């Protein structure tokens, strides 16, 4: 078999605080994120206006994270680790392509061309399919490869929310985090699964994201005795989003007597602002004020050996079709 190229697709994030506005501009230019019937120069002006306003608000997030998003380093680490595993059985090279900041998907494509790769697997670091993440990244790939100088055969991994190794990786991370609680209360710790929200209208149009999130939560929670529930975070804009909001759920549970809580950011496989700032700083501080005595966040899967094994298995299944 000829050499295989694997492209890990992720959102990306600012590499410094100077990059925040550009990152947000790229995000708000995405028609799968901001669904408005405006194109061309007017849309660019609107995206720039929103990005400039939100950049000032979100700068503090990156202060909490040390001045930048860790997405580039973590995705690169995932790519290197995955490549090491795959090379046991394949002639392969793994690339990183980010949707909203460097290295962009187009850069990954150009690197594939330079390396003479003809067979490519697109592997999103989004276990749950949504048009706002998976489809957006696939469409960006299609855009930058619309007029290829050389034809590639490209296969896609669309979702893996119920992949057994992926589920084992989450289970392992939860057990590691539960170990921070005293053994006498460990089975009673409340596990709050928190997924990135999406507008309800997207689900109403048939997007499978919510269904897949619920399936993952059910498959994982069944491995524990702990009480649990599911909430959604990271709402942006005035439209109706999936709920309940994670912060509201934390407050509700506190009023009902919950004292020990483990938050599982179920839709995130690498750390970024939604985990390191929103959950581990904002939600943690709020939990303390409403009476939660011990609040822990499950770390993202990052380069967890079981998670990398899951990704490798997904690639090996797809390359059979080349």
Buried (B, 14 or more C-beta within 10 A) or exposed (E): EEEBBBBBBBBBBBBEBEBBBBBBBBBBBBBBBBBEEEEEEEBBEBBBEBBEEBBEEBBEBBEBBEEBBBBBBBBBBBBEBBBEBBEEEBEBBBBBBBBBBBBBBBBBBBBBBEEEBBBBBBBBBBBBBBBBBBBBBBBBBEEBBEEEEEEBEBBBBEBBBBBEBBBBBBBBBBEEBBEEBEEEEBEEBBBBBBBBBBBBEBBEEEBBBBBBBBBBBEBBBEEBEBBBBBBBBBBBEEEEBBEBBBBEBBBBBBEEEBBBBBBBBBBBBBBBBBBBBBBBBBBBEBBEEBEBEBBBBBBBBBBBEBBBBBBBBBBBBBBEEE
